[in-house]
Amino acid sequence: MKMTLCWLLLCVSVPLHAAIVQSVEHRADALTIVTDEGKVEVRALTAQSVSVWYQPNDVKQLPSFAIDPALDENVSASLQKIDSGWAFTLPNLRVVVQAEPLKLSYEFAGEPLLSEEIGLFQHDTVRGFRFELEPDEKVLGGGQRVLGMDRRGHRMPLYNQAHYGYTTESNQMYFGLSAVMSSDHYSIIFDNSARGTLDIGHTEKDVLQFEAVGGRTAYIVAAGRDYADVVEQVTLVTGRQPLPPRWALGNFASRFGYRTQQEVIDTIDAFVEQDIPVDAVVLDLYWFGPDIKGHMGNLNWHKPTWPDPEGMIGKLKKQGIKTIVITEPFILTSSSQWQSAVSNNALAKNLAAEPRTFDFYFGNTGLVDVFDSNAQDWFWQYYEKLANQGVAGWWGDLGEPEVHPADSLHNVNGTLATADEVHNAYGHQWAKMVYERQLAMAPGQRPFVMMRSGFAGSQRYGMIPWTGDVSREWGGLQSQVELALQMSLFGLAYTHSDLGGFAGGETFDAELYTRWLQLGVFSPVFRPHAQEHIAPEPVFHDDPVKSRARDLIKLRYRLAPYIYALSHENSRTGAPLMRPLAYEFENASIDNTQSFMFGDAFLVTPVVQQGSLSVSLDAPEGVWFNFWSSEKLNGGRRVTVAAPLDEIPVLVKAGAFIPTVPELNNLSRYSTTELVIHYYADSSVSDAQYTFYDDDGVSTNTLSEQKVESITLRARHGEQLQFDWQSEGNFTGRVNQRSVTWVVHGLTAKPKRVLIDGEPAGELLTSSWEAKGDENGVFRVSVQDVTRSHQLILQ
């Protein structure tokens, strides 16, 4: 039946693929193809990526949401006439234009890469593209789904939609992406915000088909040498994630939800008293109403329970705690701001040009038209007031939007568009509004924007997504690595989960909670969050749960320099924080969701089965160290790693540097005055290099104006082990002298001689040696007054 429906659709369509090329026009970075059906614009975006925009006659188009407006690579491309048509050649990518009928194909590094099957197809109710797939090609993409990494064989709805209480399977969730990435190392991003479907070899096994009910008939192709190269291109085209405020990498106090001002103060005081680090508190919907229903859209503090919000925020700020508040785009007809929203023309319209109202869980409501600049002005005034009161970050919820009647009308750059035409870009546009206006109001402060829905490129607006209302059970935990990896490869590198699980759960599962927090240590964001009948905060649990949580959170804080270096790398190159093994290791399987790399040093395998005290995992080629015991392991095989309840299996790659800091209770007190540098030595790695960064953690011009210190570490392993430290760059507050403790794992024996900056250390040396087994030990040496350059030699 599916094959029949597809055949009927194509038979009654008016496909532009049958168009005949009448002429071509070439300018430096673009090619315009004029046909008897309309025109096609092919534009070079980077040296190895292009945008393709089919513009059939009399077909409504919408703007691009995917392409970064700031992209300016100034790529030149040449045009040559060939037998079948033309070749449009970029420095690293070639687009072959077949003249009759029109068909585009792509070559990379001189080899065929990808080809349209029929290119664009269109009908009154559907439009889209078809591409050929190779028989053995694996295809990732579609955004948040729980289907396995290879999405080939699946037909996926493209309509952002909540999935409450999901576990090990979901075909439609909060943040879909109309994008794919191939094991042949290319990506296609369908630059269309409309309701649609992504069919990856489901209906026809060797055809990739994108369908939409309307929207822009355009796509982007990016190619690379490997996954890392493709990700770099995708994020260059759609925009890089700006550096988050450093405090965003710390621990959050969060639940659904804190009901009073006093409850917030008491909770943070408990963190302080119990010596558990915390950086932010997140306020759910009770800040504007006493209960769940009937108050959404008030956008003002509920004074009976929050009598002095500015005083509360100020008290928290003195403790180093940032306040984050939830907002939603729904304005209930029962809310205090309903009439103001109507009067200011701030809501999406119905077909009679009046506010479109509808019922949903929280009450009868309208929806802010975030695409309309006047509506944005109205909506922003409430954010501005909260920011002036001291609120430091924004949590945007229900931004799919959770309910979005198809006949709602939005004003998109002066063009009316239905809800179905722009639904998937709603959260994206909302994040854009919040990010850009926050930046305009406080130009020196990095915005914090956490939202659960968006579009390709939402990361350029600082979006920190999470994986929605996951069930508080083992199946919910089991899905989280796949969700994070799929999103990270397309630029959404801060995708994370409600640690511990959010939905349901009748009794507290201490083992599940501990295992989920262990994953959180090696995730982009550490934020326990749940429905309040089981506390998500460790301060409300007894030992040993609390002690284990404290140790995990303190480890997270000690790793802050390493994690912050991953943020820098992501903002500079697009490299994800969490990475599939195949991203780092050519021979690793892209299907692996059991393990992942956290940066290029840590191989992490969460324990996701109840009662498991060990895991078997595929260790890539090379030498690895058990993070907890420093035991050496040879890779290229399946290994079994112990996993007692207080340890998550983590292996460290030989040749890895891990910079850490001493314990601290808050990242507002972060300093690199004292550093502990761990190095994992093995003779198989003769030369290793690593760079990490220090800056003020706040400024928005850190990268654009290079207000940052980069510290490059190099290890050369031969007859002796030599470490070189080189620091470059400045920023206000840079540390001039440091105390550095080198911790060298994997030595075969205690060094007989230590040289510091070319001189024997002698009696000045503070060192220790701990044997870890045959020919494996840990040597620790402390060096004072390290400045711009430094050398340590172990003989």
C-alpha positions in Angstrom: 0.0 0.0 0.0 2.8 2.4 0.8 4.5 1.8 -2.5 1.2 2.3 -4.3 0.5 5.6 -2.5 4.0 6.9 -3.4 3.5 5.9 -7.0 0.2 7.7 -7.2 1.6 10.8 -5.6 4.4 11.1 -8.2 2.1 10.3 -11.1 -0.2 13.3 -10.2 2.6 15.6 -9.3 4.1 18.3 -11.5 7.8 17.5 -11.1 10.4 20.2 -11.8 12.9 17.4 -12.4 11.4 17.1 -15.9 12.3 20.7 -16.6 14.6 21.5 -19.4 17.5 23.9 -18.9 17.1 27.0 -21.0 20.1 29.0 -19.8 22.7 29.3 -17.0 24.1 32.4 -15.5 27.3 32.3 -13.5 28.8 34.8 -11.0 31.7 34.3 -8.6 29.9 32.2 -6.0 26.6 31.3 -7.6 25.0 29.6 -10.5 21.5 30.4 -11.7 19.8 27.8 -13.8 16.8 29.0 -15.8 14.3 26.3 -16.9 10.9 26.2 -18.5 9.5 25.5 -15.0 11.3 28.2 -13.0 14.8 28.7 -11.8 17.3 27.0 -9.5 20.0 28.9 -7.6 23.2 27.0 -6.6 25.4 29.0 -4.2 28.8 28.1 -2.9 28.6 28.5 0.9 32.1 27.1 1.8 34.8 25.4 -0.1 32.9 22.1 0.3 29.3 23.0 0.7 26.5 24.5 -1.4 22.9 25.6 -1.0 20.4 24.6 -3.7 17.2 26.6 -4.0 14.5 25.4 -6.5 12.1 28.2 -7.3 9.3 26.9 -9.4 7.0 29.5 -10.9 4.1 30.7 -8.8 5.1 28.6 -5.7 5.2 30.4 -2.4 8.6 30.4 -0.7 9.8 31.2 2.8 13.2 32.5 4.1 16.0 30.2 5.0 16.2 29.4 8.7 19.1 27.0 8.4 21.8 29.1 6.9 23.7 31.4 9.2 23.1 35.0 8.0 26.6 35.9 9.2 28.2 33.3 6.9 30.7 35.0 4.6 33.3 32.7 3.2 33.8 34.5 -0.1 34.1 31.3 -2.1 34.7 31.5 -5.8 33.5 28.7 -8.1 34.1 28.1 -11.8 31.8 26.9 -14.5 32.7 24.6 -17.3 30.5 23.2 -20.2 30.6 19.4 -20.3 28.8 16.8 -22.5 25.7 16.4 -20.3 25.5 20.0 -19.2 27.8 22.0 -16.9 30.1 21.5 -14.0 30.1 24.1 -11.2 33.4 23.6 -9.3 34.2 24.8 -5.8 37.7 24.3 -4.3 36.7 20.9 -2.8 33.2 20.1 -4.2 31.9 19.8 -7.8 28.2 20.1 -8.8 27.3 18.5 -12.1 24.3 19.9 -13.8 22.5 17.6 -16.2 20.7 19.7 -18.7 17.9 17.5 -20.0 16.1 16.7 -17.8 17.5 18.9 -15.0 19.3 16.8 -12.4 22.1 17.7 -10.0 24.8 15.4 -8.8 27.9 15.9 -6.5 31.5 14.9 -6.5 34.0 15.2 -3.7 37.8 14.7 -4.0 37.2 13.6 -7.6 34.8 10.8 -6.7 31.0 10.6 -7.1 29.3 11.4 -3.8 25.6 12.0 -4.2 22.9 12.4 -6.8 19.4 13.6 -7.0 17.1 10.8 -8.0 14.5 13.2 -9.5 15.3 16.3 -7.6 12.3 18.4 -6.7 8.8 17.1 -6.9 5.7 19.1 -6.1 1.9 18.8 -5.9 -0.8 20.9 -4.4 -0.4 19.4 -1.0 3.2 18.2 -0.9 6.7 19.1 -2.2 10.1 17.7 -1.6 13.2 16.0 -2.9 14.4 12.5 -3.8 18.1 11.3 -3.6 19.7 8.1 -4.5 21.2 5.9 -1.7 24.0 3.4 -2.1 23.1 -0.1 -1.0 25.6 -0.3 1.9 25.2 3.4 3.0 24.3 4.1 6.6 22.3 7.3 7.2 22.0 9.2 10.5 19.7 12.1 11.0 16.2 13.3 11.8 17.2 14.8 15.1 15.7 13.5 18.4 14.5 9.9 17.8 15.1 6.6 19.7 15.6 4.3 16.7 19.3 3.5 16.6 22.0 5.6 15.1 21.5 4.3 11.5 18.0 5.6 10.6 17.9 3.9 7.3 14.7 2.0 6.8 12.7 4.5 8.9 10.0 6.9 7.8 10.0 9.8 10.4 7.4 12.6 10.9 9.0 16.0 10.8 6.8 17.8 13.2 8.3 18.8 16.6 6.0 17.2 19.2 6.3 16.3 22.8 6.6 12.6 23.8 5.9 12.4 27.5 7.4 9.5 29.4 9.3 7.9 26.5 11.8 5.1 27.1 13.6 2.9 24.5 11.6 3.8 21.3 10.3 7.0 19.8 9.8 8.0 16.2 8.6 11.6 17.0 9.9 13.9 19.7 10.6 17.4 20.8 13.4 18.4 18.4 13.3 16.9 14.9 15.8 17.8 12.2 15.2 17.8 8.5 18.8 16.7 8.0 20.8 13.6 7.3 24.5 12.6 7.5 25.9 9.7 5.6 28.6 7.1 6.3 29.8 8.2 2.9 30.7 11.5 4.6 28.2 14.0 3.3 25.2 15.8 4.9 22.0 17.1 3.4 20.0 19.7 5.3 16.5 20.3 4.0 16.0 24.0 4.6 12.3 23.8 5.1 10.4 24.5 8.3 7.1 22.9 7.3 5.3 19.8 8.6 6.8 16.9 6.7 8.3 13.5 6.6 11.8 12.1 6.2 11.8 8.7 4.5 15.3 7.1 4.6 14.9 4.1 2.4 11.7 3.0 4.1 9.2 3.2 1.2 11.9 2.5 -1.4 15.1 1.0 0.1 17.6 3.0 -2.1 15.8 6.3 -2.1 16.0 9.2 0.4 12.8 11.2 0.2 12.0 14.5 2.0 8.4 15.6 1.9 6.7 18.8 3.3 3.3 20.4 3.0 4.8 23.7 2.1 7.8 25.9 2.8 11.0 26.6 1.1 12.1 24.2 -1.6 15.8 24.2 -0.8 18.5 22.1 0.6 22.2 22.2 1.6 24.9 19.7 0.7 28.1 19.6 2.8 30.9 17.1 2.2 34.1 16.1 4.0 36.9 13.6 4.4 35.4 12.1 7.6 32.6 12.7 10.1 34.6 15.4 11.9 35.1 17.3 8.6 31.4 17.0 7.7 30.4 18.3 11.1 32.8 21.2 10.8 31.2 22.1 7.5 27.6 21.7 8.7 28.3 24.0 11.7 30.1 26.5 9.6 27.1 26.8 7.3 24.4 26.7 10.0 26.4 28.6 12.6 28.6 27.8 15.5 27.4 27.7 19.1 28.7 30.8 20.9 30.6 30.2 24.1 28.2 29.6 26.9 28.7 31.3 30.2 31.2 29.1 32.2 28.7 28.7 35.0 26.4 26.8 32.6 28.8 23.8 32.9 28.2 23.6 36.7 25.5 21.8 38.7 21.9 23.0 38.6 19.2 22.9 41.3 16.1 22.2 39.4 12.7 20.5 39.8 9.1 20.7 38.8 8.9 22.9 40.8 9.9 25.2 43.6 6.7 26.7 44.9 8.0 29.6 47.1 10.8 32.0 47.5 11.7 30.5 50.8 11.9 27.0 49.4 14.5 28.2 46.9 16.6 29.8 49.6 16.4 26.8 51.8 17.3 24.5 49.0 20.4 26.4 48.0 21.4 26.8 51.7 21.2 23.0 51.9 23.6 22.6 49.0 26.0 25.0 50.7 25.7 23.3 54.2 26.1 19.8 52.7 29.2 20.8 50.7 27.7 20.0 47.3 28.7 22.4 44.5 25.9 24.3 42.7 25.9 27.2 40.2 22.2 27.8 39.3 18.7 27.4 40.4 15.9 26.9 37.8 12.4 28.1 38.6 9.5 26.3 37.0 6.0 27.7 36.4 5.1 28.3 40.1 7.1 31.6 39.9 4.1 33.2 38.2 1.2 31.2 39.7 0.2 29.1 42.8 -0.7 26.0 40.8 -0.3 24.4 37.3 -3.3 25.5 35.4 -4.8 28.9 34.6 -1.8 31.2 35.1 0.5 30.7 32.1 1.1 34.0 30.4 1.1 36.1 33.6 4.8 36.7 33.1 5.0 38.4 36.5 6.0 37.1 40.0 3.2 35.6 42.1 3.7 37.9 45.1 2.0 35.9 47.8 4.6 33.2 47.4 7.4 35.3 46.0 7.2 38.5 48.0 10.7 39.8 47.3 12.1 38.2 44.1 14.8 40.9 43.7 16.0 40.3 47.3 16.0 36.5 46.7 17.9 36.8 43.4 20.4 39.2 45.1 21.0 36.8 48.0 21.6 34.0 45.6 23.9 36.1 43.5 26.1 36.8 46.6 26.4 33.0 47.0 27.5 32.7 43.4 24.1 31.2 42.3 22.4 32.3 39.0 18.6 32.4 38.7 17.0 30.9 35.7 13.2 31.2 35.1 10.9 29.3 32.8 8.7 31.1 30.2 6.3 29.7 27.7 4.9 31.2 24.5 1.3 30.6 25.5 -0.8 33.5 26.9 -3.9 32.1 28.6 -7.2 34.0 28.2 -7.3 33.8 32.0 -3.8 35.3 32.5 -3.2 38.9 33.6 -1.5 39.7 30.3 -4.2 38.4 27.9 -5.7 41.8 27.1 -2.3 43.4 26.7 -1.3 40.7 24.3 -4.4 41.2 22.2 -4.1 45.0 22.3 -0.5 44.9 21.1 -1.2 42.5 18.3 1.2 39.9 19.8 -0.6 36.7 19.0 -0.9 34.3 16.1 -4.1 35.0 14.1 -7.0 32.9 12.9 -8.4 33.1 9.3 -10.5 36.1 10.4 -7.3 38.0 11.4 -8.2 37.7 15.1 -6.2 36.0 17.9 -6.4 32.3 17.4 -7.5 30.8 20.7 -7.7 27.1 21.6 -7.7 24.8 24.6 -4.8 22.8 25.9 -3.7 21.2 29.2 -3.0 24.5 30.9 -6.2 26.4 29.8 -7.7 28.4 27.0 -4.9 30.2 25.2 -3.4 32.2 22.4 0.2 31.8 21.1 2.8 34.5 20.8 3.7 35.1 17.1 7.5 35.0 17.6 8.0 35.6 13.9 6.4 39.1 14.1 8.7 41.9 15.2 5.9 43.8 17.0 4.9 40.6 18.9 8.6 40.2 19.8 8.7 43.7 21.2 5.7 43.0 23.4 7.0 39.6 24.6 10.5 40.9 25.3 9.4 43.6 27.7 8.8 40.9 30.3 12.2 39.3 29.8 13.8 42.8 30.1 12.0 43.4 33.4 13.2 40.1 34.7 16.7 40.6 33.6 16.8 44.0 35.3 15.7 42.2 38.5 18.7 39.9 38.2 17.5 36.9 36.3 20.6 35.4 34.5 19.1 32.8 32.2 16.1 31.7 30.2 14.3 28.4 30.1 11.9 28.2 27.2 9.4 25.4 27.5 6.6 24.0 25.3 8.3 25.6 22.3 7.5 23.0 19.7 4.9 24.6 20.1 3.2 21.8 22.1 -0.1 22.7 20.6 -0.2 24.6 17.3 -3.4 24.6 15.4 -2.8 24.2 11.7 -4.9 27.2 10.7 -3.0 29.6 12.9 -1.3 32.4 10.9 2.1 33.9 11.5 3.7 37.0 10.1 7.1 35.9 8.6 8.9 38.9 7.2 5.6 40.4 6.0 4.3 37.1 4.5 1.5 35.3 6.2 2.4 31.6 6.8 0.3 28.9 8.3 1.3 27.0 11.5 2.1 24.0 9.4 4.5 26.0 7.2 6.7 27.3 10.0 6.0 24.9 12.9 9.4 23.4 13.0 11.1 26.8 13.2 9.0 28.2 16.0 11.4 27.3 18.8 14.3 28.4 16.6 12.8 31.8 16.1 11.9 32.1 19.8 15.5 31.4 20.7 16.7 33.9 18.2 14.5 36.6 19.7 15.7 35.9 23.2 19.4 35.5 22.4 19.7 38.6 20.2 17.7 40.9 22.4 19.5 39.7 25.6 22.8 40.4 23.8 21.6 43.8 22.8 20.5 44.6 26.3 23.7 43.3 27.9 26.4 43.2 25.2 29.2 41.9 27.5 27.2 39.0 29.0 26.9 35.6 27.3 23.2 34.6 27.1 21.9 31.4 28.6 19.0 30.0 26.5 17.7 26.5 27.3 14.9 25.3 25.0 13.6 21.9 24.0 12.7 22.5 20.4 14.2 24.2 17.3 15.6 23.8 13.8 18.8 23.3 12.0 21.1 26.1 13.1 19.4 26.9 16.4 22.8 26.5 18.1 24.0 29.8 16.7 21.5 31.4 19.1 23.1 29.8 22.1 20.4 27.2 22.4 21.0 24.5 25.0 18.4 21.7 24.2 17.3 18.9 26.5 15.7 15.6 25.6 12.3 16.4 27.1 10.1 14.5 29.6 12.0 11.2 29.7 10.6 8.4 31.9 12.2 7.9 35.3 13.2 4.3 34.6 16.1 2.3 33.1 14.7 2.5 29.6 14.7 6.3 29.8 18.4 6.2 30.7 19.2 3.7 27.9 18.1 6.2 25.2 20.1 9.2 26.2 23.4 8.5 24.5 21.8 8.0 21.1 19.7 11.2 21.5 22.8 13.3 22.4 25.0 11.9 19.7 22.5 12.4 16.9 21.9 16.0 17.8 25.5 16.8 18.4 26.6 15.8 14.9 24.3 18.5 13.5 25.6 21.3 15.8 23.3 20.9 18.8 26.2 19.9 21.0 24.7 20.8 24.4 21.8 18.4 24.1 21.4 16.7 27.5 18.8 15.0 29.7 16.9 15.6 32.9 19.4 13.7 35.1 17.7 11.0 37.0 14.7 11.0 34.7 11.7 13.3 34.8 8.3 11.5 34.4 6.6 9.1 36.7 8.4 6.8 39.1 6.5 5.6 42.1 9.5 5.0 44.4 13.0 6.3 44.4 15.5 4.0 42.6 18.9 4.9 44.2 20.8 2.8 41.7 19.2 4.4 38.6 19.6 7.9 40.1 23.3 7.3 40.7 24.0 5.8 37.3 22.2 8.7 35.6 24.3 11.2 37.5 27.4 9.4 36.5 26.4 9.9 32.8 25.8 13.6 33.7 29.5 14.1 34.7 30.5 13.4 31.1 27.6 15.2 29.5 27.6 18.8 28.2 25.2 20.0 31.0 24.7 18.6 34.5 21.1 19.3 35.5 19.1 16.9 37.7 15.4 17.6 37.1 12.2 15.7 37.9 8.6 15.8 39.1 8.7 16.8 42.7 7.3 13.7 44.3 10.8 12.2 44.2 13.4 14.9 44.8 15.9 15.3 42.0 18.4 17.3 44.2 20.9 15.2 46.0 20.6 17.3 49.2 17.2 15.6 49.9 18.5 12.1 49.8 20.3 10.1 52.5 23.7 8.5 52.4 25.2 6.6 50.5 23.2 8.2 47.7 24.1 11.8 48.7 27.8 11.0 49.3 28.0 9.4 45.8 26.3 12.3 44.2 28.6 14.7 46.1 31.6 12.9 44.8 30.3 12.9 41.2 29.5 16.6 41.3 32.9 17.4 42.7 34.5 15.4 40.0 32.5 17.4 37.4 33.9 20.6 38.9 37.5 19.3 39.0 37.2 18.6 35.3 36.0 22.1 34.6 39.1 23.1 32.6 38.8 20.0 30.4 35.1 20.6 29.8 35.5 24.3 29.2 38.2 23.4 26.6 35.5 21.3 24.8 33.2 24.3 24.8 36.0 26.4 23.1 36.6 23.6 20.6 32.9 23.4 19.8 32.6 27.2 19.3 35.8 27.3 17.2 35.3 24.2 15.0 31.9 22.7 15.7 33.3 19.6 17.3 30.8 18.0 19.7 31.4 17.5 23.3 29.9 14.0 23.2 31.0 12.1 20.1 30.3 8.8 18.5 33.4 6.5 18.5 33.4 6.7 14.7 33.9 10.4 14.9 37.4 9.8 16.5 38.2 6.3 15.2 37.9 5.4 11.5 37.2 1.7 12.2 34.7 2.1 14.9 31.0 1.4 14.2 28.7 4.4 13.8 25.9 2.2 15.2 27.5 2.1 18.7 25.4 3.8 21.3 26.8 1.8 24.2 29.8 4.0 24.5 30.8 7.5 23.4 33.8 9.8 23.5 33.7 12.9 25.8 36.2 15.0 23.9 39.0 13.0 22.4 40.3 11.7 25.7 37.5 9.9 27.6 35.8 6.8 26.4 32.6 6.6 28.5 30.3 3.6 28.8 27.3 4.4 31.1 25.8 1.5 33.1 22.2 1.3 31.8 21.2 -2.2 33.1 19.9 -2.5 36.6 22.3 -4.6 38.8 25.3 -4.5 36.5 28.6 -4.3 38.2 30.7 -4.6 35.0 30.4 -3.8 31.3 31.9 -5.3 28.2 32.7 -2.7 25.5 34.5 -2.3 22.3 37.8 -0.5 23.0 39.2 1.1 19.8 42.8 0.4 18.7 45.5 1.8 21.0 46.4 1.8 24.6 43.8 2.8 27.2 43.8 3.5 31.0 41.1 2.8 33.4 40.2 6.3 34.7 39.7 5.1 38.3 42.6 2.6 38.7 45.1 3.7 36.1 45.2 0.1 34.9 46.5 -0.2 31.3 44.4 -1.9 28.6 45.1 -2.8 25.0 42.4 -1.8 22.6 41.3 -3.2 19.3 39.2 -5.7 21.1 36.2 -6.2 23.4 37.2 -5.7 27.1 35.4 -6.0 30.3 35.6 -3.1 32.8 34.5 -3.3 36.4 31.6 -1.0 37.3 31.0 -0.8 41.1 28.1 1.4 42.0 30.4 4.4 42.7 32.2 4.2 39.3 31.1 4.6 35.7 33.3 2.8 33.3 35.6 5.4 31.8 38.8 4.8 29.8 41.4 7.4 29.0 43.3 7.3 25.7 47.1 7.0 26.0 48.7 10.3 25.1 45.8 12.3 26.7 46.2 15.4 28.8 43.4 16.1 31.4 43.7 19.5 33.1 41.9 19.8 36.4 41.5 22.3 39.2 41.2 21.7 43.0 37.8 21.4 44.5 35.5 24.4 44.4 31.8 24.8 45.3 30.9 27.2 42.6 32.3 28.2 39.1 32.0 31.9 40.1 35.1 31.1 42.1 36.8 29.3 39.2 40.5 30.0 38.9 43.5 28.3 37.1 45.9 29.6 39.7 46.4 26.0 40.8 46.2 23.3 38.1 46.6 19.6 38.2 47.6 18.2 34.8 47.1 14.5 34.3 49.0 12.8 31.5 48.5 9.2 30.4 51.9 8.0 29.1 52.7 5.0 26.9 55.6 4.4 24.6 53.2 3.8 21.8 52.5 7.5 21.8 55.8 9.3 21.1 54.4 12.8 20.6 51.2 14.2 22.0 49.8 17.8 22.0 46.8 19.4 23.7 45.4 22.9 24.1 43.1 24.3 26.7 41.9 27.8 27.4 41.3 30.3 30.2 39.2 33.5 29.9 36.9 35.5 32.1 34.0 33.0 31.5 31.5 35.8 30.8 32.5 38.1 27.9 30.9 37.7 24.5 33.9 39.0 22.6 36.3 36.3 23.9 36.7 34.7 20.5 36.0 37.6 18.2 38.6 39.8 19.9 40.9 36.9 21.1 40.5 37.9 24.8 41.6 34.4 25.8 44.7 32.6 27.0 45.6 29.4 25.2 47.8 26.9 27.0 49.4 24.3 24.8 50.9 21.2 26.3 53.2 18.8 24.5 54.6 15.4 25.6 57.5 13.7 23.8 58.2 10.2 24.9 61.5 8.5 24.0 64.5 7.8 26.2 63.1 10.5 28.5 59.6 12.0 28.9 59.6 15.7 28.2 56.7 18.1 28.8 56.5 21.6 27.3 54.1 24.2 28.5 53.4 27.3 26.3 50.9 30.0 27.1 49.8 32.7 24.7 47.1 35.4 24.8 45.7 37.8 27.3 42.4 38.8 29.0 41.5 40.9 31.9 42.2 38.8 35.0 44.7 36.4 33.4 46.7 34.5 35.9 50.4 35.5 35.7 51.9 32.7 37.8 50.5 29.3 38.5 51.2 26.3 40.7 51.1 23.3 38.4 51.1 19.7 39.6 51.9 17.1 36.9 50.4 13.7 37.5 51.9 11.2 35.0 50.1 7.8 34.7 51.6 4.7 33.1 55.3 5.1 33.9 57.2 1.8 34.1 59.3 3.0 37.1 59.8 6.0 39.3 62.0 8.7 37.5 65.6 8.8 38.6 66.0 12.4 37.7 63.7 15.4 37.2 64.6 18.6 35.4 62.5 21.7 35.7 63.2 24.3 33.0 66.6 22.7 32.3 67.8 22.6 35.9 67.8 19.5 38.2 65.0 19.8 40.6 67.0 18.6 43.6 65.7 19.3 47.0 63.1 21.7 45.7 61.2 18.8 44.2 57.9 17.9 45.7 57.0 14.5 44.3 55.4 11.2 45.0 55.3 7.7 43.4 52.5 5.2 43.5 52.9 1.8 41.9 49.8 0.6 40.1 51.0 -2.9 39.1 53.8 -4.4 37.1 55.5 -1.7 35.1 52.7 0.8 35.7 52.8 3.6 38.2 51.7 7.2 38.8 54.3 9.9 39.4 53.3 13.3 40.8 55.4 16.4 40.8 54.5 20.0 41.8 56.1 23.0 40.2 55.7 26.6 41.4 55.6 29.9 39.5 54.8 28.6 36.1 54.4 31.5 33.7 54.4 31.7 29.9 56.7 28.8 29.2 57.8 25.9 31.2 59.5 22.5 30.7 59.5 19.4 32.8 61.8 16.4 31.9 61.5 13.0 33.6 64.6 10.7 33.2 
